[in-house]
Amino acid sequence: MIRFIILSSVFILSCSISAQDISLPAPYRTGGKPLMQALNERRSIRSYQDKELTLQQLSDLLWAANGFNRDDKRTAPTANNRQELELYVTTKNGVYFYDARNHRLREVKKGDHRAEAGTQDFVARAALNLIFVSDMEKASGREYAFTNCGFVAQNVYLYCASEGLGAVVRGSFDKDKLSDLLNLNSNQEVLLTQSVGYPD
C-alpha cells in the first residue's frame, strides 16, 4: 500500500511538471493553399472570435513562422544565419516560449495574459498573440533584426491566409511590460507583436 502511494505521488508529480510544457504534434509540411492564392487572400484582421486554435494548427503556425526546416536552418532567413529571433506566445492558458529546435512550447507563466500583449481591445480576444524577441548580441545588426522580424511575420500571414485564420502585426504594445512578462534579459528586445485567431 505504501509503495502504491509513493508511486502514485511520483506519477502525479511528474505529470504536473510535464504539464508546464506543451508537446506539439509534427507540423504538416505539405498541403495548404497555393502560394499565389494565399498571397491574394492575405489581409490584416482586427476582430476575432473567442475560439482557440487546435494543437495541430498551433504546431503548423509556429513551424511555418520560424521552425526548423533543415538541420540548422529555419523557415525564415536571418542575416548571416544568426537566428537571433525567437517567438513567445500568449494564450488564454499561459505565456510560452517556442522552443523551435525541439518543436514544443515551454511555459513561462500561467494564466491569461493576452491583454498584456498590446494596447488594442481585440488583443485580449484573439486566440493567441505572438511576441517577436531578438537577442541583440546575436544579431548582425539592429536593422537586420527588424528585417528578419518581417520575414517571420509574413510567414505567419501566409499560413493564416492558407488556413482561413486572421492575423495582424502590431507595433502598439508596452515594451517594458512585455519584457517583464517574459522575464527577458538585457540583451533581449521585443520588436513586434502579431495577433492570430478566427476572424469574427
C-alpha positions as CSV (number, residue, x, y, z in Angstrom):
1,M,0.0,0.0,0.0
2,I,2.8,2.4,0.9
3,R,4.6,1.6,-2.3
4,F,1.4,2.3,-4.3
5,I,1.0,5.7,-2.6
6,I,4.7,6.6,-3.3
7,L,4.4,5.5,-6.9
8,S,1.1,7.4,-7.3
9,S,2.7,10.5,-5.8
10,V,5.7,10.3,-8.2
11,F,3.3,9.9,-11.2
12,I,1.2,12.9,-10.1
13,L,4.4,15.0,-9.6
14,S,5.8,14.0,-13.0
15,C,2.5,14.9,-14.7
16,S,2.3,18.3,-13.0
17,I,5.9,19.0,-14.1
18,S,5.4,18.0,-17.7
19,A,2.1,19.8,-17.8
20,Q,4.1,23.1,-17.8
21,D,5.2,22.5,-21.4
22,I,3.2,21.6,-24.4
23,S,4.5,19.0,-26.8
24,L,3.4,19.9,-30.3
25,P,2.5,17.4,-32.9
26,A,4.7,17.2,-36.0
27,P,3.8,20.0,-38.4
28,Y,2.1,19.2,-41.7
29,R,4.7,20.3,-44.3
30,T,2.5,19.7,-47.3
31,G,-0.8,20.9,-48.5
32,G,-2.4,24.2,-47.9
33,K,-3.5,26.7,-50.5
34,P,-1.3,27.5,-53.5
35,L,1.1,30.4,-52.8
36,M,-0.5,32.8,-55.2
37,Q,-3.9,32.2,-53.7
38,A,-2.6,32.7,-50.2
39,L,-1.0,36.0,-51.2
40,N,-4.3,37.0,-52.8
41,E,-6.2,36.3,-49.6
42,R,-3.6,37.8,-47.2
43,R,-5.1,40.6,-45.1
44,S,-5.0,42.2,-41.7
45,I,-7.8,41.2,-39.3
46,R,-8.6,43.1,-36.1
47,S,-11.8,41.4,-35.0
48,Y,-11.7,37.8,-33.6
49,Q,-13.9,35.1,-32.3
50,D,-13.2,33.9,-28.8
51,K,-12.1,30.5,-30.1
52,E,-8.9,28.6,-29.6
53,L,-6.7,27.1,-32.3
54,T,-6.3,23.3,-32.4
55,L,-3.0,21.9,-31.3
56,Q,-2.2,20.9,-34.9
57,Q,-2.9,24.5,-36.1
58,L,-0.7,25.9,-33.3
59,S,2.1,23.4,-34.4
60,D,1.8,24.3,-38.0
61,L,1.6,28.0,-37.3
62,L,4.8,28.1,-35.2
63,W,6.7,25.9,-37.6
64,A,5.7,28.0,-40.6
65,A,6.6,31.1,-38.7
66,N,10.1,30.2,-37.6
67,G,10.6,26.5,-37.2
68,F,13.5,24.4,-38.5
69,N,13.1,23.0,-42.0
70,R,16.6,21.7,-42.2
71,D,19.2,20.7,-39.5
72,D,20.5,24.2,-38.9
73,K,18.2,26.4,-40.9
74,R,14.7,27.8,-40.4
75,T,11.6,28.7,-42.4
76,A,12.6,32.4,-42.2
77,P,16.0,33.7,-43.1
78,T,18.3,35.7,-40.8
79,A,21.4,37.7,-41.8
80,N,24.5,35.5,-41.5
81,N,22.2,32.8,-40.2
82,R,22.4,34.3,-36.7
83,Q,18.9,33.1,-35.8
84,E,18.6,35.8,-33.2
85,L,14.8,36.0,-33.4
86,E,12.6,33.9,-31.1
87,L,8.9,33.7,-30.6
88,Y,6.8,33.9,-27.4
89,V,3.1,33.1,-27.3
90,T,0.3,34.3,-25.1
91,T,-2.9,32.2,-25.0
92,K,-5.8,32.0,-22.5
93,N,-3.9,29.3,-20.6
94,G,-0.5,30.9,-20.3
95,V,2.6,32.5,-21.8
96,Y,5.1,30.2,-23.6
97,F,8.4,30.3,-25.3
98,Y,8.5,28.4,-28.7
99,D,11.4,26.0,-28.5
100,A,11.9,25.7,-32.2
101,R,14.7,23.2,-32.0
102,N,12.5,20.7,-30.1
103,H,9.2,22.0,-31.5
104,R,7.5,22.5,-28.2
105,L,6.1,25.3,-26.1
106,R,7.9,25.9,-22.8
107,E,5.8,27.6,-20.1
108,V,6.9,31.0,-18.9
109,K,3.9,32.0,-16.9
110,K,0.4,30.5,-16.2
111,G,-2.8,32.4,-16.7
112,D,-4.4,34.6,-19.4
113,H,-2.0,37.4,-20.2
114,R,-3.2,38.1,-23.7
115,A,-4.4,41.6,-22.9
116,E,-0.8,42.5,-21.8
117,A,0.5,41.8,-25.3
118,G,-0.9,45.0,-26.8
119,T,-3.0,48.2,-26.2
120,Q,-5.9,47.4,-28.6
121,D,-9.1,45.8,-27.2
122,F,-9.0,42.9,-29.7
123,V,-5.7,41.6,-28.4
124,A,-7.3,40.1,-25.4
125,R,-9.8,38.2,-27.5
126,A,-7.5,36.8,-30.2
127,A,-6.7,33.1,-29.8
128,L,-3.1,34.0,-29.4
129,N,-0.6,36.7,-29.6
130,L,2.9,36.2,-30.9
131,I,5.7,38.3,-29.4
132,F,8.9,38.6,-31.5
133,V,12.0,38.9,-29.4
134,S,15.5,39.4,-30.7
135,D,18.8,38.7,-28.9
136,M,20.6,41.8,-30.0
137,E,24.0,40.4,-29.1
138,K,23.5,37.6,-31.6
139,A,22.1,39.8,-34.4
140,S,24.3,41.0,-37.2
141,G,22.9,44.5,-36.6
142,R,19.8,46.2,-35.3
143,E,18.5,46.9,-38.8
144,Y,18.9,43.2,-39.7
145,A,17.0,42.1,-36.6
146,F,14.0,44.2,-37.7
147,T,14.2,43.0,-41.2
148,N,14.4,39.3,-40.1
149,C,11.3,40.0,-37.9
150,G,9.4,41.0,-41.1
151,F,10.2,37.7,-42.7
152,V,8.7,35.7,-39.8
153,A,5.6,38.0,-39.6
154,Q,4.9,37.4,-43.4
155,N,5.2,33.6,-42.9
156,V,2.5,34.0,-40.2
157,Y,0.3,36.0,-42.6
158,L,0.7,33.5,-45.4
159,Y,0.0,30.5,-43.1
160,C,-3.1,32.2,-41.7
161,A,-4.4,33.1,-45.2
162,S,-3.9,29.4,-46.2
163,E,-5.7,28.1,-43.1
164,G,-8.6,30.6,-43.1
165,L,-7.3,32.3,-39.9
166,G,-6.9,36.0,-39.3
167,A,-3.7,37.9,-38.3
168,V,-2.4,41.4,-37.8
169,V,1.0,42.7,-37.0
170,R,1.1,45.3,-34.2
171,G,3.5,47.9,-33.0
172,S,1.2,49.1,-30.2
173,F,2.5,47.5,-27.1
174,D,4.3,48.3,-23.9
175,K,7.8,47.1,-24.4
176,D,8.8,47.3,-20.7
177,K,5.7,45.4,-19.6
178,L,6.3,42.6,-22.1
179,S,9.9,42.4,-21.1
180,D,8.8,41.8,-17.5
181,L,6.1,39.4,-18.5
182,L,8.6,37.3,-20.5
183,N,11.4,37.6,-18.0
184,L,13.8,38.8,-20.7
185,N,17.4,39.6,-20.1
186,S,19.2,42.9,-21.0
187,N,20.2,41.5,-24.4
188,Q,16.7,40.6,-25.5
189,E,14.3,43.1,-27.0
190,V,10.7,42.9,-28.0
191,L,10.5,44.1,-31.7
192,L,6.9,43.3,-32.8
193,T,3.7,41.5,-31.9
194,Q,1.1,39.7,-34.0
195,S,-2.4,38.6,-33.1
196,V,-3.8,35.4,-34.6
197,G,-7.3,33.9,-34.4
198,Y,-10.5,33.1,-36.1
199,P,-12.0,36.2,-37.9
200,D,-15.2,37.5,-36.3
